[in-house]
Amino acid sequence: MPELPEVETIVNDLNNIILNKKIKKIDILLFKIVRGANSNFVSWSRN
């Protein structure tokens, strides 16, 4: 398990790259691991 400073570094780096960006596409390879994956989410994510 990573230590908190390492996690904070990753969070800060990602915030600089992806903050205020829009997700255009996602690929879910194993739907059973998506918590609360209802039919609306599944149909949206496949488009």
C-alpha positions in Angstrom: 0.0 0.0 0.0 1.5 3.4 -0.9 2.3 5.9 1.8 0.2 9.1 2.0 2.9 11.5 0.6 3.1 9.3 -2.5 -0.6 9.4 -2.9 -0.7 13.1 -2.5 2.0 13.5 -5.1 0.0 11.4 -7.6 -3.2 13.4 -6.8 -1.5 16.7 -7.3 0.1 15.6 -10.6 -3.3 14.3 -11.9 -5.0 17.5 -10.9 -2.6 19.5 -13.0 -3.3 17.3 -16.0 -7.1 16.4 -15.8 -8.8 19.0 -13.6 -11.7 20.7 -15.5 -11.4 18.3 -18.4 -14.3 16.3 -19.9 -14.2 12.6 -20.2 -15.0 11.7 -23.8 -14.7 7.9 -23.6 -14.3 5.1 -21.1 -13.6 1.5 -21.6 -15.0 -0.9 -19.0 -13.6 -4.4 -19.5 -15.3 -6.0 -16.5 -18.7 -4.5 -15.8 -19.2 -6.4 -12.5 -16.5 -4.3 -10.8 -18.4 -1.0 -11.5 -20.3 -0.3 -8.3 -23.9 0.6 -9.0 -23.7 -0.2 -12.8 -27.3 0.2 -13.8 -28.7 0.0 -17.3 -28.4 3.8 -17.8 -24.7 3.9 -17.0 -24.1 0.8 -19.1 -25.9 2.1 -22.1 -24.2 5.6 -21.8 -20.8 4.1 -21.4 -21.1 1.9 -24.5 -21.9 4.9 -26.8 
